[in-house]
Amino acid sequence: MAEAIRIPSVDKERLAVLGLARSGLAAAETLKASGADVWAWDDDPVKRARAESKGLVCRDPARTDLAGFLGMVMSPGIPHTFPKPHPAAARAKAAGVPLLSDIELLGRACPQARYIGITGTNGKSTTTTLVGHLLQASGRKVRVGGNLGVPALSLVPLGKGGIYVLEMSSYQLELIPRLVFDVAVLLNITPDHLERHGGMDGYIAAKRRIFERQDSEDTAIVALDDPDSEAVYDDLVASGRQQVVPISATRMVMGGIFVEDGLLTDDSGGWGSPVLDLRLAPTLPGRHNWQNAAAAYAVGRVFEIGDRAVARSLLSYPGLAHRQERIAVIDGITYINDSKATNAAATGNALACYESIYWIAGGKAKEGGIESLAPHFHDIRHAFLIGEAADEFARTLGGRVSHTRSGDLASAVASATARARADGLRNAIVLLSPACASFDQFVDFEGRGDAFRALVQAIPGGRA
């Protein structure tokens, strides 16, 4: 059995844990095993019952005097500011009790390990796993987790020489009051989760937190491919606190890492050394993935991994489910699962990679809709619209893109297959890239992507 994480600093301390899904339950169990007096809570009675079956005590912190609590560990999905704080979070703040995350506790449990944090509106998961793949291939002792879905406190403890590579959401970044990232990566900033941050300014401020408390021994890696991220880069350079490495997937950046026409180039030494033609990397298609690759390469430079070793890792990277995942090629039609594209910017990245697209889109719409995707409409042969957003998307597409209100995913896959076969085009792509959250018809984006995979595999010839 793998060694479990223990947090010596919480022995005999009292902490509340709010939210008992995967990360919250792991945090509560780790705190209890570390000697803490844990008061666990979830508004869902089913989750409370599961926690109690594991020997945890459930008490509602919104109805508790929190004086003397060391902290409240919150699941990141629970609001503590906008649009309205959870009553327990409001009570904790009033009592001066710090709000923490499981990732903050990981930092306290394993202070000798090194920490790499990766954030951005899009590309976090791919870059996080790509960095983990690169470091593992170089022989480092690495664990990957965070917002990816692997609870931080479920990872094995690492000491000196160990490296945690953590995907960090904007929600999680608000709940790490002390953790410092040895290497912090910002990929991009586009509007997302604005209701949780009180608007764009709040969202940007949350993303900036990944660089807090860094000093001259730490490294910030920032992509310059959108104006908000470039502004963060300028501020970091002006502060002079940490080492700052610029990257870009759209243009040359002096002294940084960049990609032009697919060629990954290292200019950190000032001589523009070519590293790899990323068009040869099968699981990293498109400019957005070139940005991910540039970020991973920059991390590799921090850890003094050679160019050739990085190139081999980029070429051997297996890719991630639900991120432009190629499911099958049936009768010349390629089926791509991009269910993780829960906003228009992510879907735009996918649409830019293909032609002759039979696009499945829709779900629970996010602010801003899909008008920003208009530059890609000419590559869409037909759109098949599902979920709550179907009517809104149909209005946006109007007479510009032929479309069908399919309603549900099964109907959309069947109709897209029939239409692609009837058209008989070479290189036809049936692309699930919803530009929406999944919560109207599915539990999460993974469930939506798994359903798409099953539907494709049920087509004759769809399963190898």
N, C-alpha and C positions, 0 to 999 in steps of 0.2 A: 504494500500500500504506500502511495506517495506521501511524503511528509506534508503536514498541513501547516498553514500560516498561523502564527500566534502573535499577539500584540501585547508585549509586556507592560507597556505604559498604561493599559486600561485595567490592570488588576485591581479589583475592589472598587472600581469607579462605576458610577451609574450612567448609563446611556440609553437613549430612546432610539428605536429604529422604526421609521415611518415608511411603509410600503414593503410588502413581503412577497414580491415576485422573485425572479432568480437572484438578482444582485442583493436585494434586501434580505432575503432568507439566508443567503450565504454570509452576509455581514452579521446578522443576528447570531448565527451558529458559531461563527469565528469569535465574536466578542464573548459569548458565553463560555466557550472553551478556553478563552484567554483570562478568565476569572472576573469578568465584568458582571455587574448587576444589570441585566438587559430587560427593558420594557419595550416589547415589540407591538406593532399595531399595523393593521391594514383595514381600510373601510369595507373591504370585501370579507364577509364572514367565512367564505370557503377558504380563503387564504389564511385567515386567523386560525381556523380549525386545523389546517395542515401544519402551521407553526406550533400550535399547542401539542399536536401529536409527536412533535420532535422535542418536546420538553421545554419549549419556550413559554414565558409568561406574557400574556397579551393584556396591555392596559392602554387606554386611549390617552395619548399625551395632550390632546386638546382639552381634556377634563382633569389634568394633573398639575399639581404645583411642581414646576420644573426647576425650582431653585436648587442649586447644587449638582445639576446634571453636567457631566463633562462635555456632552454634545448630543446632537440629534443627527443620526445618519439617515439621509433621505434618499429614496429612489429618485433618480433625476427627472422622471416624468411627472412628478408631483410639483405643482407651482408653489413658489414661495414669495413671489412678487406679483408678476402679471400673469393672466388678466386679473386674478384675485388669489391671494395667498391661501393655502390650505389652513384651516383654523389652528392645527397643531404647529405649523411653521410660524404663524403669526404669534402664537403664545411663546414659542421658543425665542423668537427675536425680542419680544417684550421682556423676557427674563434674562436676556443677555447670553443665551445658550448658543454656541456656535453650530451652524448647519454644516454637516460634513457629507462626504461621499465615501463609498467603499474604496475608491482609488486613493483618497487621502489616507485612509487607514492602512492601505498597502504600503504607502510611502513611510509611514511611521513604523510598520512592522519590519520592513526590509530597508533600512536606511543606507546600507553599504552598496546596494545594487545601483545601477545606472538606469535612468528613465528617459525614454523617448516618447514624446507626446505628439500626436498628429491630428490636426483639425482642418476644417474647411467645410464649405457647404456641400461640396461633392468630391468624391474621390478618396475619402478618408479610409474606407475599408480596404480598397485595393492597395493604397499606398502602405497602410499598416501591415498587411500580410506580405506585401512585396518586400518591405524592409525586414520583416521577420525572416522571410525566405533567404534574403541576401546575407543576413548576419549568421543564420544557422549554417548556410553553405560555407561560410568562412571559418566555421569551427567555434563560434561563440555560444555560450550558454544563454539561451533566449527563451522568453515566454511572451506570447501575444494575447492581448485581451482588451478589456474596456468596453466601449460602445459596440464592439463587434458582436456581443452577445455572450462572451465568456466572462462571468463575474470575476472581478479582480481578486477577490479573496478566495476564489476557487483555484487560482494558480499556485504552483509550488513555490515555496520560499527560495529566494536567491540572495546570495551574499556578495562579497566583493568579486568583481569579474562578471557577475550576472547582469543581464539587461532585460528590462521590461519594455516592450513596444506596445503602446496603448493608444487606441483610437479614442479621441476625446470629442464628445459633442459639446455644443454651447451650454447645454444644461449642466453637464458634469463639470465644466470649467468654472462654473459659479460656486462649486462646492469643494474647492481644494484650497483652503486658507494657508497651508504651509508648504505643500509639495512643490519642489522645483524640478523642472525638466532639464536634464543635461543637454538634450537636443529637442528643440521645439519646432514643429513644421506647421506653417500656414499655407494651404493650397490655394484657396480662393474664397471669395465672399460674394454671394448673391442673395437676394431676399429669401428668407425662410424662417419659420418659427417666430414671425414678428409679433404675434399675439402674446407669446411667452416672454418677450423681452421689451415690450412696450414700444416697439417700432424698430426701425433700422439702426438708429444710434445705439440702442441697447443691445441689439444683436452683435454689432461690431465690437462693442465694449466687452461682451462675453468672449468673443473669439480672441481678442487681445490678451485676455488673462493667461493664455498659454505661455506667454513670455514673462509673466510677473516673477519677480525675485531672482531672475537670472543675473549672473555677473560675468566677469571677464573669462571665466573658465567654461562658460556655457555657450551654446551655439543656437542661433535662430536662423531657420531656413524659410524664406518667404518667396512665393511666386509673385511675379509682377504683371500678371495677365488680366487683372481687373483693377479699376481705380481705387477701390477701398483697400485692397491688399497692398497696392503700391504705396498708399498713404501710410499704412502701418509700417512698411519697410522704411520709408523716409524718416518716420519718427524714431524707429529703433536705431538707425544709423546716427541720427542727430543726438540721441541720448548717450551713445558710446558705452553702454553698460556691458553688452555682450558682443561676441563675434556674430556678424550677420552675413549670411550667404544668399545672394539673389539667384533665383532660377526663373526660367521662362520656357513655355512651349510655343511661343509665337514670335520671338525675336531674339537677337543676340543681346546678351547682357555682359558687359565687361566685368571681368573678375568673378564671374559666376558660372552656373551650369545652364545650358540652353539647348533647345532643339530647333533646327531649321530644316524644313523639307525632310523631316524624319530622322535627321542625323543628330544624335546626342553628342554634344560637344562640351569639353571641360576647358573653361577659360580661367579657372581659379589661379593658375600660375601665370596668366597673361599671354599664353601662346596658342590658345584655341585648339586643343588637341581633340581630334575626332575619336569617339569611343565605340559607337555602334549605330548602325542603321536600324532604327526601331521598327521600320516596316517589316523587318524579318522576325519580330517578336510576335508570335501568333496570338497570345492572350492579352496583348496590349494594343488593341486597334484604336486609332483616332488620336486627335490632338490632346484630348483630355487625359488619355492614358500616357501620352508623351510627357505631360506635366507630372504625372505620378512617377514615371520612370526617372525624370530629372531630380525629383525630390529624393527618391530612394538612392540614386547615385550620390547626391550631396551628403546623405547620411553615411553612406559607405566611405566617402572621403574623410569624414570626421573620425571614423574608426580605422582609417589607413588601410582600407581594402583596395587592392590593385584594380586597374581598369579592366584587365582581362577577366578577373574573377567576377567583377560586377556584370560585365557583358554576358558571361555564361549564366549568371543567375537570372538576368532579365529574360534571356532566351528560354530558360527552363522553368520559369514561373508558371504554375499550373492554372492560375486564374481563380476567380471566386464565383460561386453560384449566385445567380440573380443579377450579375453585372455583365451584360452582354455575353451571356453564357450560350454557347452554340449547343442546342439540344439535339438537332438531327438535320440531315439533308434528305428529303423525300421527293422523288420524282423531280429533282432539280431545284426544289424549293428549300431554302435554308430557314430554319426556325430559331429565333434568338430570344432568349429570356432575359429581359432587362427590367425585371420587376422592381429592383432597387431604385429605379428612376422615379422618385416620388415628387419631383418638382420639374418645372419646365426646363430649367437650366440643364439638369441631368439628361432629360429626354433630348434636348438639343444636341448634346454630345453624341448620343447614339444615332440620331437622324443624320448627323454629319458624316457618319462612317459608311453609309450605304446608299445605293440607288434602287429604284424599282421596289419601293417599300409598301407592304401591306400592313398598315399600322394599327395596332390594338392599343387604345388609350382610354383613360377615364378611371373613375373611382370617386374618392372624396376630394373635391377640388381644393387647391390651395390658393391663397391670395395671388392675384396677378394673372391667372388663367394661362392660356397658351398663345396669345397674340405674339409673344416674343419669338415663337417658332416659325413665323411666316417666311423667313429666308430659306427654310428647308421644305416648304410646302411643295416645291416643284419636283421633289424626289418621291413624293407620296402618291402611289397609284390609287389607293383607296384607304380610307380610315374606317375602322370598326369601333364604335363608341360604346362603352359600358358604364354602369354604375350611375351614381348621383350626378356626375359631371356631364353626362351624355348630351343633355339639351344645351348646356352652356357651351360645350365644345362645338356642337353642331352650328350654333350661331356664329362662333368665331370662324369656323371653316367656310361657312356660307357657300358661295358659288366658286370658291377658290380651290377646294379639294372635295372630290366626290366622297361621300361618306354614308354610312349606314348606322342607325341606332340599333346595335345588336342586343343591348341590355345586359347580358351576362357573358362571362368569359367563354363558356362552352360554345355558345352561339357564335361568338366572334371568331374563335379558332376555326370552326366549321366553315363559316362564310368566307374567311380570309383564304383558307385552303382552296375552296371551290373557285373563288375569284382568280387566285394566282394560277390555278391549273387552266382555267378558261382563257386567260390572257396569253399563256404560253411563253412568257418572257424568260430570257436567260438571266441567271443570277437573281431571281425573285427572292425577296426577304419578307418573311412574316415576323414582324417585330412587336413583341410585347414590351412597350416602354411607356408606362401609363401617364406620366406627368401628374400623378395624383397619389395621395395616401390610399391605403387599401381598406380602411376601416368600415366602409359602407357594406362590403360584401365578404371581407376576409379578416382574420384575426390580425395579420401583419403582412408585410411584403413577401416574407418567406412563404407563407401559406399561399399567397397568390401565385408566386413563381412555381411552387411545387404543383399547384393545380394545372398551370400551363404546361409544365413538363409532362404530367400524366396524360393530358389531353393529346399532346403531340405524339407521345409514345404509343397511344392507342390507335393512331393512324396506321394503316397497313404499311409496313416498312419503317415505322418510326422507332422501333426498338431493335438494337443490334443483336 
